[in-house]
C-alpha cells in the first residue's frame, strides 16, 4: 500500500473522527480539521476560517493532497447551519482542489444525508446553488426543521453538477457524496436519548438493515470513494442508510 495524504474536516468527532482513525490506522497521513483537537483549527462558518483551512492544509502538506473528505457539519435549525453545511463544505472542496490536482490519484467526497429526501425550503436550496450566502442565511431565519435538509439537498445537487465539470472530472478527480441515515454520533445523541424523539426519528428514517449506523460504517464508504480503487464513480450520492431511501421512495429512483 502506498501512503496517501488526506484532509478530513470535522475530524474531532462523529463520522469525521471515525474516518480519520480508519485512514491513519491504514498508514495514511491525515490532516484533521475542526474547531478543536485537530491539526488545523478553522471555523468553516466564516470566510476567515475557510481561508485558514486552505492556508493551514497547504502548510501541512506542502501543497499536495491525495484525498479530501469534507465531513464537518451540524444538525440545527439555526441559520449558521447553512454557512457550515453548504458554504463551508463547498469552500473546503473548491479551496483544496488545486492541491488535489498535484496528486496522481486525487479523490474527494463529502457527507450529505438521507434528510435531503425530507421537507425543505426551496429558496434556501436555490440561494445556496446561486452561491448567495447572505440570501441563503437570511432565508433560513425562522425555518427551523427545514434548514438542515435544505443544506443537505443543496450540497447533493452541487456535487451532482460540479463533479462533471472540467476542473473536477476534466482533471481526473472523482467527487461524490454519501447520504447516511441515522448515525450514532454526538450530534444525534440528544435525540436518540429521548423516547419521543427517537420514535419520530425512526418514523422519518426507517432503517430495516441493522438499525442505526455507527460512524465507522460510514467511514468505510468514504475511505473507498477516496481510494485509488474508485476510478469511475463520480457525481453520485450514495445512500448509506440501512435501506431508508428504498423504504421512503421504493419506485422513485430515476426521472424520465
C-alpha positions as CSV (number, residue, x, y, z in Angstrom):
1,X,0.0,0.0,0.0
2,X,1.2,3.5,-0.9
3,X,0.8,6.1,1.8
4,X,-1.6,8.8,0.7
5,X,-2.3,12.3,2.2
6,X,-5.8,13.1,3.2
7,X,-7.6,16.1,4.6
8,X,-10.7,15.3,6.8
9,X,-12.9,18.1,8.1
10,X,-14.9,17.5,11.2
11,X,-12.2,15.2,12.4
12,X,-12.7,15.7,16.1
13,X,-16.0,13.7,16.4
14,X,-18.5,11.5,14.6
15,X,-18.0,10.4,11.1
16,X,-15.0,12.7,10.6
17,X,-13.2,11.2,13.6
18,X,-14.0,7.6,12.5
19,X,-12.8,8.3,9.0
20,X,-9.6,9.9,10.3
21,X,-8.9,7.0,12.6
22,X,-9.5,4.5,9.8
23,X,-7.2,6.2,7.4
24,X,-4.4,6.7,10.0
25,X,-4.7,3.0,11.1
26,X,-4.2,2.1,7.4
27,X,-0.9,4.1,7.4
28,X,-2.0,7.2,5.6
29,X,-1.1,10.8,6.6
30,X,-4.3,12.6,7.6
31,X,-4.6,16.3,8.3
32,X,-7.6,16.8,10.5
33,X,-9.6,20.0,10.5
34,X,-12.0,21.1,13.2
35,X,-12.8,23.8,15.7
36,X,-10.7,21.9,18.3
37,X,-8.5,18.9,18.8
38,X,-7.3,19.0,15.2
39,X,-4.1,19.6,13.1
40,X,-5.7,22.7,11.5
41,X,-8.2,24.8,13.6
42,X,-10.7,26.5,11.4
43,X,-14.3,27.8,11.7
44,X,-15.9,26.9,8.5
45,X,-18.9,29.1,9.2
46,X,-16.7,32.2,8.4
47,X,-14.8,33.4,5.4
48,X,-11.7,33.9,7.5
49,X,-12.0,30.3,8.8
50,X,-12.2,28.9,5.3
51,X,-9.1,30.8,4.3
52,X,-7.4,29.5,7.4
53,X,-8.3,25.9,6.4
54,X,-6.7,26.3,3.0
55,X,-3.6,28.0,4.3
56,X,-3.2,25.5,7.2
57,X,-3.6,22.5,4.9
58,X,-1.2,23.9,2.4
59,X,1.4,24.4,5.1
60,X,0.8,20.9,6.5
61,X,1.0,19.1,3.1
62,X,3.5,21.2,1.1
63,X,0.7,21.9,-1.4
64,X,-0.2,18.3,-2.4
65,X,-3.2,16.3,-1.2
66,X,-4.5,12.9,-2.5
67,X,-7.9,12.9,-0.9
68,X,-10.3,15.4,0.7
69,X,-13.2,14.2,2.8
70,X,-15.5,17.0,4.0
71,X,-17.4,15.8,7.0
72,X,-17.8,19.0,9.0
73,X,-21.4,19.8,9.6
74,X,-24.1,20.5,12.3
75,X,-27.7,19.4,12.7
76,X,-29.6,22.6,13.7
77,X,-32.4,24.9,12.7
78,X,-30.1,27.9,13.2
79,X,-29.2,29.8,10.1
80,X,-25.5,29.2,10.8
81,X,-26.2,25.6,9.6
82,X,-26.3,27.0,6.1
83,X,-22.9,28.5,6.4
84,X,-21.3,25.4,7.8
85,X,-23.1,22.6,6.0
86,X,-23.2,24.1,2.5
87,X,-20.8,27.1,2.1
88,X,-18.2,25.7,4.4
89,X,-18.1,22.4,2.6
90,X,-18.1,23.9,-0.9
91,X,-15.3,26.3,0.2
92,X,-13.3,23.3,1.5
93,X,-13.6,21.3,-1.7
94,X,-13.1,24.2,-4.0
95,X,-10.3,25.6,-1.9
96,X,-8.4,22.4,-1.8
97,X,-9.0,21.3,-5.4
98,X,-5.7,22.9,-6.6
99,X,-3.9,20.7,-4.1
100,X,-5.7,17.7,-5.4
101,X,-4.5,18.5,-8.9
102,X,-1.0,17.8,-7.7
103,X,-1.8,14.2,-6.9
104,X,-1.5,11.3,-9.3
105,X,-4.8,9.8,-8.0
106,X,-6.9,12.6,-6.5
107,X,-10.3,11.9,-4.9
108,X,-12.9,13.9,-3.0
109,X,-16.0,13.1,-1.1
110,X,-18.4,14.8,1.3
111,X,-21.4,13.9,3.6
112,X,-24.9,14.8,2.6
113,X,-27.8,13.0,4.4
114,X,-30.9,10.9,3.9
115,X,-32.6,14.1,5.2
116,X,-32.3,15.5,1.7
117,X,-35.5,13.5,1.0
118,X,-37.4,15.3,3.7
119,X,-39.4,18.5,3.6
120,X,-37.2,21.5,2.9
121,X,-37.2,25.1,1.8
122,X,-36.7,25.6,-1.9
123,X,-35.5,29.2,-1.6
124,X,-32.7,28.1,0.8
125,X,-31.6,25.5,-1.7
126,X,-31.8,27.9,-4.7
127,X,-29.8,30.6,-2.8
128,X,-27.1,28.1,-2.0
129,X,-26.8,26.9,-5.5
130,X,-26.6,30.6,-6.7
131,X,-23.7,31.0,-4.3
132,X,-25.5,33.7,-2.4
133,X,-24.7,33.0,1.2
134,X,-26.3,36.2,2.5
135,X,-29.6,35.3,0.9
136,X,-29.4,31.7,2.0
137,X,-28.7,32.5,5.6
138,X,-31.4,35.2,5.6
139,X,-33.9,32.7,4.2
140,X,-33.1,30.2,6.9
141,X,-34.2,32.5,9.6
142,X,-37.2,31.1,11.4
143,X,-37.4,28.0,9.2
144,X,-36.4,25.6,11.9
145,X,-36.6,21.9,10.9
146,X,-36.4,22.8,7.2
147,X,-32.9,24.2,7.4
148,X,-30.9,21.1,7.8
149,X,-32.5,19.0,5.0
150,X,-32.3,22.1,2.7
151,X,-28.5,22.3,3.2
152,X,-28.1,18.6,2.5
153,X,-30.2,18.7,-0.6
154,X,-28.3,21.8,-1.9
155,X,-25.0,20.0,-1.2
156,X,-26.0,16.9,-3.0
157,X,-27.1,18.9,-6.0
158,X,-23.8,20.8,-6.0
159,X,-21.9,17.5,-6.1
160,X,-24.0,16.2,-8.9
161,X,-23.5,19.3,-11.0
162,X,-19.9,20.1,-10.1
163,X,-18.4,16.6,-10.4
164,X,-18.9,16.6,-14.2
165,X,-17.1,19.9,-14.8
166,X,-13.7,20.4,-16.3
167,X,-12.0,21.4,-13.0
168,X,-13.1,18.1,-11.5
169,X,-13.8,15.3,-14.0
170,X,-11.6,17.0,-16.5
171,X,-8.7,16.8,-14.1
172,X,-9.5,13.2,-13.2
173,X,-10.9,13.9,-9.7
174,X,-13.9,11.8,-8.7
175,X,-16.3,13.8,-6.5
176,X,-19.0,12.1,-4.6
177,X,-21.3,12.3,-1.5
178,X,-22.5,9.8,1.0
179,X,-26.0,10.2,2.4
180,X,-26.1,8.5,5.8
181,X,-29.3,7.6,7.6
182,X,-29.3,7.9,11.4
183,X,-25.8,7.6,12.8
184,X,-24.9,7.3,16.5
185,X,-22.8,10.4,16.9
186,X,-22.6,13.2,19.5
187,X,-24.8,15.2,17.1
188,X,-27.7,12.7,17.2
189,X,-27.2,11.5,20.9
190,X,-29.7,14.0,22.4
191,X,-32.5,13.0,20.0
192,X,-31.9,9.3,20.4
193,X,-31.8,9.5,24.2
194,X,-35.4,10.8,24.3
195,X,-38.0,8.2,23.7
196,X,-40.5,10.5,22.0
197,X,-37.9,12.0,19.6
198,X,-36.4,8.5,18.9
199,X,-39.8,7.4,17.7
200,X,-40.1,10.4,15.5
201,X,-36.6,9.8,14.1
202,X,-37.4,6.1,13.4
203,X,-40.6,7.1,11.6
204,X,-38.8,9.6,9.4
205,X,-35.8,7.4,8.7
206,X,-36.7,3.8,8.8
207,X,-33.6,1.6,8.7
208,X,-34.6,-2.1,8.3
209,X,-31.0,-3.3,7.7
210,X,-29.4,-3.4,11.2
211,X,-30.9,-0.2,12.6
212,X,-28.8,2.9,13.3
213,X,-25.3,3.1,11.8
214,X,-22.1,3.5,13.6
215,X,-19.7,6.3,12.3
216,X,-17.2,3.6,11.4
217,X,-19.7,2.1,8.9
218,X,-19.9,5.4,7.0
219,X,-16.1,5.8,7.2
220,X,-15.7,2.5,5.2
221,X,-17.6,4.0,2.3
222,X,-15.8,7.4,2.4
223,X,-12.5,5.5,2.5
224,X,-13.3,3.5,-0.6
225,X,-14.7,6.5,-2.5
226,X,-11.5,8.4,-2.0
227,X,-9.1,5.5,-2.6
228,X,-7.3,4.7,-5.9
229,X,-9.8,1.8,-6.4
230,X,-12.5,4.3,-7.3
231,X,-11.8,5.1,-10.9
232,X,-15.3,5.6,-12.4
233,X,-17.8,6.6,-9.7
234,X,-18.4,10.3,-9.7
235,X,-21.3,12.7,-9.2
236,X,-23.1,10.2,-7.1
237,X,-25.0,10.5,-3.8
238,X,-24.6,7.1,-2.2
239,X,-27.2,6.3,0.5
240,X,-25.6,4.5,3.4
241,X,-28.8,4.3,5.3
242,X,-29.8,0.8,6.2
243,X,-32.4,0.8,3.4
244,X,-34.2,4.1,4.4
245,X,-34.1,5.5,0.9
246,X,-35.6,2.3,-0.5
247,X,-38.4,2.4,2.1
248,X,-39.2,6.1,1.6
249,X,-39.2,6.1,-2.2
250,X,-39.4,2.4,-3.4
251,X,-40.1,3.3,-7.0
252,X,-39.0,6.9,-7.3
253,X,-35.4,6.3,-8.4
254,X,-34.9,7.8,-11.8
255,X,-36.8,10.5,-13.6
256,X,-37.5,10.0,-17.3
